[in-house]
């Protein structure tokens, strides 16, 4: 009986460790890409608080993320609408085209980026939109069958933007981006959310840039924990204390920046910013597994 008990206990431990190993292997892998580039233009056009002596010309990525998870394929932000390739001033307000100078090509659009990596848009299970500005939600209509995850406040913001941010031209919201997406399947959040219930992909409410902005944290295997700020942090200068120039609340914006910085430091994570050209040049266009 004693031997049988020992054998049963060992088998039980093997089952536990086997389950743990299986769970540990179920981590995400993440690809950082861009929906073309913006620029060049003076950095102070985005960060007016930056002193004149720190002014410089920048070219910045329009960051999108493809996340291959055992429970489903996830896209985090869908970039600029495909229409701006041939008709920027007809689709966006002229002021946006003239200042941002988008260089998007057809191969940069999210459906083609997925195809390049061996996926297809119709296989995407979840689309998470950080917020509803023109360079982040532009191609949401390419994913009619996905579950779309946004903060509920941001859905309101998308349908009826803050006046200073785009209810009138040339704002940062483009109603045509979401005009045919009203009946999509939305998971409407009111704060933080564990996407697959296992801690591998966490969505965090990071308001400030817009009312319902959200960021993401992903646990990978060998690359460790990745924090994807999107427009909660545009670039290094924001981390250095110079706030972005387009926020509904600088107070909420600063709190969100500090939250992400503390998470980065406490967890030893990498923090990836939406529009930092130097960071993308060093770390973009690759997998994090």
C-alpha positions in Angstrom: 0.0 0.0 0.0 2.8 2.4 0.9 4.5 1.7 -2.4 1.2 2.3 -4.3 0.8 5.5 -2.4 4.3 6.7 -3.4 3.7 5.8 -7.0 0.3 7.6 -7.0 2.0 10.7 -5.5 4.7 10.7 -8.1 2.2 10.3 -10.9 0.3 13.2 -9.4 3.4 15.4 -9.3 4.2 14.5 -12.9 0.7 15.5 -13.9 1.0 18.8 -12.1 4.4 19.6 -13.6 3.2 18.4 -17.0 0.3 20.8 -16.8 2.5 23.6 -15.7 4.9 23.0 -18.6 2.1 23.0 -21.0 0.8 26.3 -19.6 4.2 27.9 -19.6 4.6 27.0 -23.3 1.3 28.7 -24.1 2.9 32.1 -24.4 2.4 34.7 -27.1 4.7 35.8 -29.8 4.6 39.4 -30.9 5.5 41.1 -34.2 6.0 44.9 -34.3 5.3 46.5 -37.7 4.2 49.8 -39.0 1.5 51.2 -41.3 4.1 53.3 -43.1 5.9 56.3 -41.7 5.0 59.9 -40.9 7.4 62.8 -41.5 9.9 64.2 -41.6 8.7 67.2 -39.6 9.7 69.2 -36.5 9.3 67.2 -33.3 7.8 70.3 -31.7 4.8 69.9 -33.9 3.9 67.0 -31.7 5.6 68.0 -28.5 5.3 71.8 -28.2 6.6 71.8 -24.6 10.0 70.7 -25.9 12.5 73.6 -25.7 13.6 75.1 -29.0 17.2 73.9 -28.5 15.9 70.3 -28.5 14.1 70.8 -31.8 14.9 68.3 -34.5 13.4 66.7 -37.7 11.8 63.3 -37.0 10.4 60.4 -39.1 8.1 58.2 -37.0 6.5 54.8 -37.3 2.7 54.2 -37.2 2.9 51.2 -34.9 0.8 48.1 -35.3 1.2 44.7 -33.5 0.4 41.2 -34.5 0.1 38.7 -31.6 0.1 35.0 -32.2 -1.4 33.4 -29.1 -2.5 29.7 -28.6 -6.0 30.9 -28.0 -6.3 33.1 -31.1 -4.6 35.6 -33.4 -4.7 39.2 -32.1 -4.1 42.5 -33.8 -3.4 45.6 -31.7 -4.3 48.7 -33.9 -4.9 48.7 -37.6 -3.0 51.8 -38.7 -3.9 54.3 -41.4 -6.8 53.6 -43.7 -5.7 52.1 -47.0 -7.4 55.0 -48.9 -4.7 57.5 -48.0 -2.2 55.7 -50.3 -3.8 57.2 -53.4 -6.1 59.9 -52.0 -4.8 61.3 -48.7 -6.3 64.8 -49.1 -9.6 63.3 -50.3 -9.8 61.0 -47.3 -8.1 62.9 -44.5 -8.4 66.6 -43.9 -5.6 68.4 -45.9 -4.0 69.7 -42.7 -3.3 66.2 -41.5 -1.8 65.1 -44.9 0.4 68.2 -45.1 1.8 68.0 -41.6 2.1 64.2 -41.1 3.4 63.4 -44.6 2.3 59.7 -44.6 4.4 57.4 -46.7 2.2 54.3 -46.5 2.4 51.8 -49.3 -0.1 49.0 -50.0 2.3 46.4 -48.5 2.3 48.4 -45.3 -1.4 48.0 -44.7 -2.4 45.5 -41.9 -4.0 42.9 -44.2 -0.8 42.7 -46.2 1.4 42.6 -43.1 -0.6 39.7 -41.9 -0.2 37.9 -45.3 3.5 38.5 -45.2 3.7 36.6 -41.9 1.6 33.8 -43.2 -1.8 34.8 -41.7 -5.0 36.3 -43.2 -7.3 39.0 -42.0 -10.3 36.7 -41.7 -8.4 34.5 -39.2 -7.9 37.3 -36.7 -9.9 36.5 -33.6 -9.5 39.7 -31.7 -8.8 43.3 -32.7 -7.8 45.6 -29.9 -7.8 49.3 -30.7 -5.8 51.5 -28.4 -8.0 54.5 -29.4 -9.9 55.8 -32.3 -7.6 58.3 -33.9 -7.0 58.1 -37.7 -3.6 56.3 -37.5 -4.8 53.6 -35.0 -8.3 52.5 -36.1 -8.0 53.2 -39.8 -8.6 49.7 -41.1 -11.0 48.3 -38.5 -13.5 47.6 -41.2 -11.1 44.9 -42.6 -12.1 42.7 -39.6 -15.9 42.3 -39.6 -15.7 38.8 -38.0 -13.3 39.6 -35.1 -14.2 40.6 -31.6 -13.3 44.2 -31.2 -12.0 45.3 -27.8 -12.2 49.0 -26.8 -13.0 51.0 -23.7 -16.6 52.0 -23.8 -15.7 55.6 -23.4 -13.6 55.4 -26.5 -16.5 54.1 -28.5 -18.4 57.2 -27.5 -15.4 59.2 -28.4 -15.2 57.7 -31.8 -18.8 58.3 -32.7 -18.9 61.8 -31.2 -15.3 63.1 -30.7 -14.2 65.9 -28.4 -14.6 69.1 -30.5 -10.9 70.1 -30.2 -9.8 66.6 -31.3 -11.8 66.3 -34.4 -15.5 66.8 -34.5 -14.6 69.5 -37.1 -11.9 69.4 -39.8 -8.9 68.9 -39.6 -9.2 66.7 -36.5 -7.6 63.4 -35.5 -10.8 61.4 -35.9 -12.1 60.2 -39.3 -15.7 59.1 -39.2 -15.2 57.2 -42.5 -12.9 54.8 -40.7 -15.7 53.5 -38.5 -18.8 54.3 -40.5 -19.4 50.7 -41.4 -18.2 49.2 -38.2 -21.1 50.2 -35.9 -22.6 46.7 -35.9 -19.3 44.8 -35.3 -19.0 42.6 -32.2 -17.6 44.9 -29.5 -16.3 43.9 -26.1 -16.8 47.3 -24.3 -14.4 47.7 -21.4 -14.5 49.9 -18.3 -11.0 49.5 -17.1 -8.3 46.8 -17.2 -9.0 43.4 -18.7 -7.2 40.0 -18.9 -7.9 39.2 -22.5 -7.6 35.4 -22.4 -8.0 34.9 -18.7 -4.4 33.6 -18.1 -2.4 36.8 -17.6 -0.6 36.4 -20.9 -2.2 39.5 -22.5 -3.4 42.3 -20.3 -5.2 45.4 -21.4 -4.7 48.5 -19.3 -6.8 51.7 -19.3 -4.4 54.5 -19.9 -6.5 57.6 -20.5 -5.2 61.1 -21.2 -4.4 61.2 -24.9 -8.1 60.3 -25.4 -10.7 59.5 -22.8 -10.6 55.7 -23.5 -7.0 55.1 -24.5 -5.7 51.7 -23.6 -2.3 50.0 -23.6 -1.3 46.3 -23.5 1.1 44.0 -21.7 2.2 40.7 -23.3 4.1 37.9 -21.7 6.3 36.1 -24.2 8.6 33.1 -23.8 12.3 34.1 -24.3 11.7 37.9 -24.8 10.1 38.4 -21.4 7.3 40.9 -20.7 6.5 43.5 -23.3 4.5 46.7 -22.5 3.0 48.3 -25.6 2.1 51.9 -24.7 0.7 53.0 -28.1 -0.2 56.7 -27.7 0.0 56.8 -23.9 3.7 57.4 -24.7 4.6 58.6 -28.1 8.4 58.7 -27.8 11.4 59.0 -25.5 10.9 62.7 -24.9 7.5 61.9 -23.2 9.3 59.6 -20.8 11.8 62.4 -20.2 9.0 64.6 -18.9 7.7 66.6 -22.0 4.0 65.8 -22.5 2.5 65.0 -25.9 0.7 67.9 -27.5 -2.7 66.3 -28.0 -4.4 65.3 -24.8 -7.9 65.7 -23.4 -6.3 65.8 -19.9 -2.7 66.4 -19.2 -3.3 65.2 -15.6 -4.7 61.8 -16.7 -2.0 61.6 -19.4 0.8 62.1 -16.9 -0.8 59.5 -14.5 -0.9 57.0 -17.4 2.7 57.6 -18.4 3.8 57.2 -14.8 1.8 54.0 -14.4 3.5 52.4 -17.5 6.9 53.5 -16.3 6.3 51.9 -12.9 5.1 48.7 -14.4 8.2 48.6 -16.6 10.6 49.1 -13.7 8.8 46.8 -11.2 8.5 44.0 -13.7 11.7 44.4 -15.6 9.7 44.7 -18.8 10.5 46.3 -22.2 8.4 49.4 -23.0 7.6 49.9 -26.6 6.4 53.4 -27.7 4.0 54.0 -30.6 5.9 56.7 -32.5 9.6 56.6 -31.5 11.5 56.4 -34.8 14.8 55.5 -33.1 13.3 52.7 -31.1 11.5 51.3 -34.1 14.7 51.4 -36.2 16.5 49.4 -33.5 13.7 47.0 -32.5 10.9 47.1 -35.0 10.1 44.8 -37.9 10.8 41.6 -35.9 9.3 38.9 -33.7 9.4 38.8 -29.9 8.9 35.2 -28.9 
